[in-house]
Amino acid sequence: MPVPGPVRPLVVRGGHVLDPGSGLDAPMDVLVDGPRIAAVDAPGAFDGTGHPVLDASGCHVGPGFIDLHVHVDTPATGLGVDVDAIGVGQGVTTVADAGSTGLDTHPAFHRDIVKAATTRVVTWLNLAPAGLSQGLSELAGPLPADPGRVRALLDAHPGIRGIKVRMSRSVVGGQGIAPLLRARALADDVGLPVMAHVGQAPPALGEVAAHLRSGDVVTHALHGKGDGLLTDGGRVAGRVLDARRRGVRFDVGHGSASFSFEVARRALAEGFRADTVSTDLHSENADGPVHSLAETMGKLLAVGYTLNEVVAAVTRAPAAVLGRPDLGVLRAGAAADLTVFRVEEAEHVFTDSTGALLRATRIVRPVGAVRGGVHVPAL
């Protein structure tokens, strides 16, 4: 259900605030007042207010987690998963549906999914007008050009934050790089970034990255399918480094077949970290190997990322990609979206998209979320 209103003030007390966007890493309390954060202050600062208290003792308190790449259009595509089950139910306050819908199908998605969810849902609009509702080779044929209709849709639905184009061989067929060039032109016309899916070549990741600009995103960046992030010698490809210097962002986008521990480790050894951590959750991977954003965060910790890096990659970094400075940060005036979570010492075996196993001793466990000032316990 949508976040109700009006909402009473709430004190989140006793937690350890971890907010890379504000540089906060200390025991602090947070006062939220309706849909906005009122203040972040020293422990006990709000004890005399008489407001209801959410006890976060023994937990980290971070800005609301953002999953930059999911699929939640359940009715139209058959691939979607329940948005609140993978959203607020797993401590994730914002999800971005990455291309399930296009120009023709987005209005129904907005009506039936976005408006009914407690989780905030934003969208990467598929270049193909039908999105994924007519199969998974949506860019293999000619595409109509109608930037006027797209502009009208954006005016009606400001939650559309970018254009999604899936650039792998099974999707584009014989079209080659042409769909990306169409997406580039459309995105420039309407003033939005591009999210480019990469996978089985052609086209190779480097060729795709060469056409992207500052603010654009490569998703599935750590796949292990060849012609990807790394050269045959295990170095980060020159075109990838050039793209990063231009301000292109690189996203995990785990998915069923798009995350490799080996690629992630080799890239990290080269000093290359993903900018954002996302899941590509859909109906065929929610039961494994992906499971959740928290599980994916745990995999990056196990590979060698620090907790601060992983939290930044699900808060301030995706908020910047989406052009939402009110998200991904704990400061007065920001959206009252918080995630309460623990990092637990526990023996755990993670699985990547290739079937490789990685034994670890730490997991990320969501305890709950505050979404628009309302506490939502984790499932």
ZIWORA-V131888 format. One record per pair of residues at least 6 apart in sequence whose C-alpha atoms are under 8 Angstrom apart, sorted by the first residue. I is the first residue (numbers start at 1). J is the second residue. If there is no record, write none. Layout:
# ZIWORA-V131888
i=I j=J
i=I j=J
This chain:
# ZIWORA-V131888
i=1 j=116
i=1 j=117
i=1 j=118
i=2 j=115
i=2 j=116
i=2 j=117
i=2 j=118
i=2 j=119
i=3 j=118
i=3 j=371
i=3 j=372
i=3 j=374
i=5 j=34
i=6 j=34
i=7 j=33
i=7 j=34
i=7 j=35
i=7 j=373
i=7 j=374
i=8 j=33
i=8 j=34
i=8 j=51
i=8 j=373
i=9 j=31
i=9 j=32
i=9 j=33
i=9 j=34
i=9 j=51
i=9 j=52
i=9 j=373
i=10 j=31
i=10 j=32
i=10 j=33
i=10 j=51
i=10 j=52
i=10 j=53
i=10 j=54
i=10 j=373
i=11 j=29
i=11 j=30
i=11 j=31
i=11 j=32
i=11 j=46
i=11 j=51
i=11 j=52
i=11 j=53
i=11 j=54
i=12 j=29
i=12 j=30
i=12 j=31
i=12 j=32
i=12 j=53
i=12 j=54
i=12 j=55
i=12 j=56
i=13 j=28
i=13 j=29
i=13 j=30
i=13 j=43
i=13 j=44
i=13 j=53
i=13 j=54
i=13 j=55
i=13 j=56
i=13 j=57
i=14 j=27
i=14 j=28
i=14 j=29
i=14 j=43
i=14 j=55
i=14 j=56
i=14 j=57
i=14 j=58
i=15 j=27
i=15 j=28
i=15 j=29
i=15 j=55
i=15 j=56
i=15 j=57
i=15 j=58
i=15 j=59
i=15 j=60
i=15 j=61
i=16 j=25
i=16 j=26
i=16 j=27
i=16 j=28
i=16 j=57
i=16 j=58
i=16 j=59
i=16 j=60
i=16 j=61
i=17 j=24
i=17 j=25
i=17 j=26
i=17 j=27
i=17 j=28
i=17 j=29
i=17 j=60
i=17 j=61
i=17 j=62
i=18 j=24
i=18 j=25
i=18 j=26
i=18 j=60
i=18 j=61
i=18 j=62
i=18 j=63
i=18 j=308
i=18 j=311
i=19 j=25
i=19 j=62
i=19 j=63
i=19 j=311
i=19 j=312
i=19 j=329
i=19 j=330
i=20 j=308
i=20 j=311
i=20 j=312
i=20 j=316
i=20 j=329
i=21 j=312
i=21 j=315
i=21 j=316
i=21 j=328
i=21 j=329
i=21 j=330
i=22 j=329
i=22 j=330
i=22 j=331
i=27 j=42
i=27 j=43
i=28 j=40
i=28 j=41
i=28 j=42
i=28 j=43
i=29 j=40
i=29 j=41
i=29 j=42
i=29 j=43
i=29 j=44
i=29 j=45
i=29 j=46
i=30 j=37
i=30 j=38
i=30 j=39
i=30 j=40
i=30 j=41
i=31 j=37
i=31 j=38
i=31 j=39
i=31 j=40
i=31 j=46
i=32 j=38
i=32 j=39
i=32 j=336
i=32 j=373
i=33 j=336
i=33 j=373
i=34 j=336
i=34 j=372
i=34 j=373
i=34 j=374
i=35 j=335
i=35 j=336
i=35 j=371
i=35 j=372
i=35 j=373
i=36 j=332
i=36 j=333
i=36 j=334
i=36 j=335
i=36 j=336
i=36 j=372
i=36 j=373
i=37 j=330
i=37 j=331
i=37 j=332
i=37 j=333
i=37 j=334
i=37 j=335
i=37 j=336
i=37 j=373
i=38 j=331
i=38 j=332
i=38 j=333
i=39 j=331
i=39 j=332
i=40 j=330
i=40 j=331
i=40 j=332
i=54 j=375
i=56 j=340
i=58 j=342
i=59 j=340
i=59 j=341
i=59 j=342
i=59 j=343
i=60 j=340
i=60 j=341
i=60 j=342
i=60 j=343
i=61 j=338
i=61 j=339
i=61 j=340
i=61 j=341
i=62 j=311
i=62 j=329
i=62 j=330
i=62 j=338
i=62 j=339
i=62 j=340
i=62 j=341
i=63 j=315
i=63 j=327
i=63 j=328
i=63 j=329
i=63 j=330
i=63 j=337
i=63 j=338
i=63 j=339
i=64 j=91
i=64 j=92
i=64 j=93
i=64 j=94
i=64 j=315
i=64 j=327
i=64 j=328
i=64 j=329
i=64 j=337
i=64 j=338
i=64 j=339
i=64 j=369
i=64 j=370
i=64 j=371
i=65 j=91
i=65 j=92
i=65 j=93
i=65 j=94
i=65 j=311
i=65 j=314
i=65 j=315
i=65 j=328
i=65 j=338
i=65 j=339
i=66 j=92
i=66 j=93
i=66 j=94
i=66 j=95
i=66 j=96
i=66 j=314
i=66 j=315
i=66 j=318
i=66 j=319
i=66 j=328
i=67 j=92
i=67 j=94
i=67 j=95
i=67 j=96
i=67 j=277
i=67 j=278
i=67 j=279
i=67 j=293
i=67 j=314
i=67 j=318
i=68 j=95
i=68 j=96
i=68 j=97
i=68 j=98
i=68 j=276
i=68 j=277
i=68 j=278
i=68 j=279
i=68 j=314
i=68 j=318
i=69 j=95
i=69 j=96
i=69 j=97
i=69 j=98
i=69 j=253
i=69 j=278
i=69 j=279
i=69 j=280
i=69 j=281
i=70 j=95
i=70 j=96
i=70 j=97
i=70 j=98
i=70 j=278
i=70 j=279
i=70 j=280
i=70 j=281
i=70 j=282
i=71 j=79
i=71 j=80
i=71 j=81
i=71 j=97
i=71 j=98
i=71 j=99
i=71 j=100
i=71 j=280
i=71 j=281
i=71 j=282
i=72 j=79
i=72 j=80
i=72 j=81
i=72 j=82
i=72 j=83
i=72 j=97
i=72 j=100
i=72 j=113
i=72 j=282
i=73 j=79
i=73 j=80
i=73 j=81
i=73 j=97
i=73 j=100
i=73 j=101
i=73 j=109
i=73 j=113
i=74 j=80
i=74 j=81
i=74 j=82
i=76 j=132
i=76 j=133
i=77 j=100
i=77 j=132
i=77 j=133
i=77 j=134
i=77 j=135
i=78 j=283
i=79 j=282
i=79 j=283
i=79 j=284
i=80 j=282
i=80 j=283
i=81 j=281
i=81 j=282
i=81 j=283
i=81 j=286
i=83 j=113
i=83 j=117
i=83 j=119
i=84 j=117
i=84 j=118
i=84 j=119
i=85 j=379
i=86 j=92
i=86 j=292
i=87 j=93
i=87 j=94
i=87 j=95
i=87 j=119
i=88 j=118
i=88 j=119
i=88 j=368
i=88 j=369
i=88 j=371
i=88 j=376
i=88 j=377
i=88 j=378
i=89 j=368
i=89 j=369
i=89 j=376
i=89 j=377
i=89 j=378
i=89 j=379
i=90 j=292
i=90 j=293
i=90 j=294
i=90 j=366
i=90 j=368
i=90 j=378
i=90 j=379
i=91 j=339
i=91 j=340
i=91 j=341
i=91 j=366
i=91 j=367
i=91 j=368
i=91 j=369
i=91 j=377
i=91 j=378
i=92 j=119
i=92 j=293
i=92 j=339
i=92 j=369
i=93 j=119
i=93 j=120
i=93 j=337
i=93 j=338
i=93 j=339
i=93 j=369
i=93 j=370
i=93 j=371
i=94 j=119
i=94 j=120
i=94 j=121
i=94 j=122
i=95 j=119
i=95 j=120
i=95 j=121
i=95 j=122
i=96 j=121
i=96 j=122
i=96 j=123
i=96 j=124
i=97 j=121
i=97 j=122
i=97 j=123
i=97 j=124
i=98 j=123
i=98 j=124
i=98 j=125
i=98 j=126
i=98 j=164
i=98 j=280
i=99 j=123
i=99 j=124
i=99 j=125
i=99 j=126
i=99 j=127
i=99 j=131
i=99 j=132
i=99 j=163
i=99 j=164
i=99 j=165
i=100 j=125
i=100 j=126
i=100 j=131
i=100 j=132
i=100 j=133
i=101 j=109
i=101 j=125
i=101 j=126
i=101 j=129
i=101 j=130
i=101 j=131
i=101 j=132
i=101 j=133
i=102 j=125
i=102 j=126
i=102 j=127
i=102 j=128
i=102 j=129
i=102 j=130
i=102 j=131
i=102 j=132
i=103 j=125
i=103 j=126
i=103 j=127
i=103 j=128
i=103 j=129
i=103 j=130
i=103 j=131
i=103 j=149
i=103 j=150
i=103 j=153
i=104 j=129
i=104 j=130
i=104 j=131
i=105 j=129
i=105 j=130
i=105 j=131
i=106 j=125
i=114 j=120
i=114 j=121
i=114 j=122
i=118 j=371
i=119 j=371
i=121 j=159
i=122 j=159
i=122 j=160
i=122 j=161
i=123 j=159
i=123 j=160
i=123 j=161
i=123 j=162
i=124 j=160
i=124 j=161
i=124 j=162
i=124 j=163
i=124 j=164
i=124 j=195
i=125 j=131
i=125 j=160
i=125 j=161
i=125 j=162
i=125 j=163
i=125 j=164
i=126 j=163
i=126 j=164
i=126 j=165
i=127 j=139
i=127 j=163
i=127 j=164
i=127 j=165
i=127 j=183
i=128 j=138
i=128 j=139
i=128 j=143
i=130 j=138
i=131 j=138
i=132 j=138
i=136 j=170
i=136 j=171
i=137 j=170
i=137 j=171
i=137 j=172
i=137 j=173
i=138 j=171
i=138 j=172
i=139 j=166
i=139 j=171
i=139 j=172
i=139 j=173
i=139 j=175
i=139 j=179
i=140 j=171
i=140 j=172
i=140 j=173
i=140 j=174
i=140 j=175
i=141 j=172
i=141 j=173
i=141 j=175
i=147 j=186
i=147 j=189
i=147 j=190
i=150 j=190
i=151 j=190
i=154 j=160
i=161 j=192
i=161 j=193
i=161 j=322
i=161 j=323
i=162 j=187
i=162 j=192
i=162 j=193
i=162 j=194
i=162 j=195
i=162 j=322
i=163 j=183
i=163 j=187
i=163 j=192
i=163 j=193
i=163 j=194
i=163 j=195
i=164 j=183
i=164 j=194
i=164 j=195
i=164 j=196
i=164 j=197
i=165 j=179
i=165 j=180
i=165 j=183
i=165 j=194
i=165 j=195
i=165 j=196
i=165 j=197
i=166 j=172
i=166 j=196
i=166 j=197
i=166 j=198
i=167 j=177
i=167 j=179
i=167 j=180
i=167 j=196
i=167 j=197
i=167 j=198
i=167 j=199
i=167 j=203
i=167 j=208
i=168 j=197
i=168 j=198
i=168 j=199
i=168 j=200
i=168 j=201
i=168 j=202
i=168 j=203
i=169 j=176
i=169 j=199
i=169 j=200
i=169 j=201
i=169 j=202
i=169 j=203
i=170 j=200
i=172 j=179
i=176 j=202
i=176 j=203
i=177 j=203
i=177 j=208
i=180 j=196
i=180 j=208
i=180 j=211
i=181 j=211
i=183 j=194
i=184 j=194
i=184 j=211
i=184 j=212
i=187 j=193
i=187 j=194
i=193 j=215
i=193 j=216
i=193 j=217
i=194 j=212
i=194 j=215
i=194 j=216
i=194 j=217
i=195 j=216
i=195 j=217
i=195 j=218
i=195 j=219
i=196 j=208
i=196 j=216
i=196 j=217
i=196 j=218
i=196 j=219
i=197 j=218
i=197 j=219
i=197 j=220
i=198 j=204
i=198 j=205
i=198 j=208
i=198 j=218
i=198 j=219
i=198 j=220
i=198 j=221
i=199 j=205
i=199 j=220
i=199 j=223
i=199 j=225
i=199 j=228
i=199 j=258
i=200 j=225
i=200 j=226
i=200 j=227
i=201 j=226
i=201 j=227
i=204 j=227
i=204 j=228
i=205 j=221
i=205 j=227
i=205 j=228
i=205 j=229
i=205 j=240
i=206 j=227
i=206 j=228
i=206 j=229
i=206 j=237
i=206 j=238
i=206 j=239
i=206 j=240
i=207 j=239
i=209 j=218
i=209 j=239
i=209 j=240
i=209 j=243
i=209 j=248
i=210 j=239
i=210 j=240
i=210 j=242
i=210 j=243
i=212 j=243
i=212 j=248
i=213 j=243
i=213 j=246
i=213 j=247
i=213 j=248
i=214 j=246
i=214 j=247
i=214 j=248
i=214 j=249
i=215 j=247
i=215 j=248
i=215 j=249
i=215 j=321
i=216 j=247
i=216 j=248
i=216 j=249
i=216 j=321
i=217 j=248
i=217 j=249
i=217 j=250
i=217 j=251
i=217 j=321
i=218 j=248
i=218 j=249
i=218 j=250
i=218 j=251
i=219 j=250
i=219 j=251
i=219 j=252
i=219 j=253
i=220 j=251
i=220 j=252
i=220 j=253
i=220 j=254
i=220 j=255
i=220 j=258
i=220 j=259
i=221 j=228
i=221 j=229
i=221 j=250
i=221 j=251
i=221 j=252
i=221 j=253
i=221 j=258
i=221 j=259
i=221 j=274
i=222 j=228
i=222 j=229
i=222 j=252
i=222 j=258
i=222 j=259
i=222 j=260
i=222 j=263
i=222 j=264
i=223 j=229
i=223 j=257
i=223 j=258
i=223 j=259
i=223 j=260
i=223 j=263
i=224 j=258
i=224 j=259
i=224 j=260
i=224 j=262
i=224 j=263
i=224 j=354
i=225 j=258
i=229 j=236
i=229 j=237
i=229 j=240
i=229 j=263
i=229 j=267
i=230 j=236
i=230 j=237
i=230 j=263
i=230 j=267
i=231 j=237
i=234 j=266
i=235 j=266
i=235 j=267
i=235 j=270
i=236 j=267
i=236 j=270
i=236 j=272
i=244 j=250
i=249 j=274
i=249 j=275
i=249 j=276
i=250 j=274
i=250 j=275
i=250 j=276
i=251 j=274
i=251 j=275
i=251 j=276
i=251 j=277
i=251 j=278
i=252 j=259
i=252 j=274
i=252 j=276
i=252 j=277
i=252 j=278
i=252 j=279
i=253 j=259
i=253 j=277
i=253 j=278
i=253 j=279
i=253 j=280
i=254 j=278
i=254 j=279
i=254 j=280
i=254 j=281
i=254 j=290
i=254 j=296
i=254 j=353
i=255 j=279
i=255 j=280
i=255 j=281
i=255 j=282
i=255 j=285
i=255 j=289
i=255 j=290
i=255 j=353
i=256 j=284
i=256 j=285
i=256 j=288
i=256 j=289
i=256 j=290
i=256 j=353
i=257 j=353
i=257 j=354
i=258 j=353
i=259 j=352
i=259 j=353
i=259 j=354
i=260 j=352
i=260 j=353
i=260 j=354
i=260 j=356
i=261 j=303
i=261 j=352
i=261 j=356
i=261 j=358
i=264 j=273
i=264 j=303
i=265 j=303
i=265 j=304
i=267 j=273
i=268 j=304
i=273 j=305
i=274 j=313
i=275 j=313
i=275 j=317
i=276 j=312
i=276 j=313
i=276 j=314
i=276 j=317
i=276 j=318
i=277 j=293
i=277 j=296
i=277 j=297
i=277 j=310
i=277 j=313
i=277 j=314
i=278 j=293
i=278 j=296
i=278 j=314
i=279 j=290
i=279 j=292
i=279 j=293
i=279 j=296
i=281 j=290
i=281 j=291
i=281 j=292
i=285 j=291
i=286 j=292
i=289 j=351
i=289 j=352
i=289 j=353
i=290 j=296
i=290 j=352
i=294 j=363
i=294 j=364
i=294 j=365
i=294 j=366
i=295 j=363
i=295 j=364
i=297 j=310
i=297 j=364
i=298 j=362
i=298 j=363
i=298 j=364
i=299 j=350
i=300 j=310
i=301 j=307
i=301 j=310
i=301 j=362
i=302 j=358
i=302 j=359
i=302 j=360
i=302 j=361
i=302 j=362
i=314 j=328
i=315 j=327
i=315 j=328
i=315 j=329
i=316 j=327
i=316 j=328
i=316 j=329
i=317 j=328
i=318 j=328
i=319 j=325
i=319 j=326
i=319 j=327
i=319 j=328
i=325 j=334
i=326 j=333
i=326 j=334
i=326 j=335
i=327 j=334
i=327 j=335
i=327 j=337
i=330 j=338
i=335 j=372
i=336 j=370
i=336 j=371
i=336 j=372
i=336 j=373
i=337 j=369
i=337 j=370
i=337 j=371
i=337 j=372
i=337 j=373
i=338 j=369
i=338 j=370
i=338 j=371
i=339 j=366
i=339 j=367
i=339 j=368
i=339 j=369
i=339 j=370
i=340 j=366
i=340 j=367
i=340 j=368
i=340 j=369
i=341 j=364
i=341 j=365
i=341 j=366
i=341 j=367
i=341 j=368
i=342 j=364
i=342 j=365
i=342 j=366
i=342 j=367
i=343 j=362
i=343 j=363
i=343 j=364
i=343 j=365
i=344 j=362
i=344 j=363
i=344 j=364
i=344 j=365
i=345 j=361
i=345 j=362
i=345 j=363
i=346 j=360
i=346 j=361
i=346 j=362
i=346 j=363
i=347 j=359
i=347 j=360
i=347 j=361
i=347 j=362
i=348 j=359
i=348 j=360
i=348 j=361
i=348 j=362
i=348 j=363
i=349 j=357
i=349 j=358
i=349 j=359
i=349 j=360
i=350 j=357
i=350 j=358
i=350 j=359
i=350 j=360
i=351 j=357
i=351 j=358
i=366 j=378
i=367 j=377
i=367 j=378
i=368 j=375
i=368 j=376
i=368 j=377
i=368 j=378
i=369 j=375
i=369 j=376
i=369 j=377
i=369 j=378
i=370 j=376
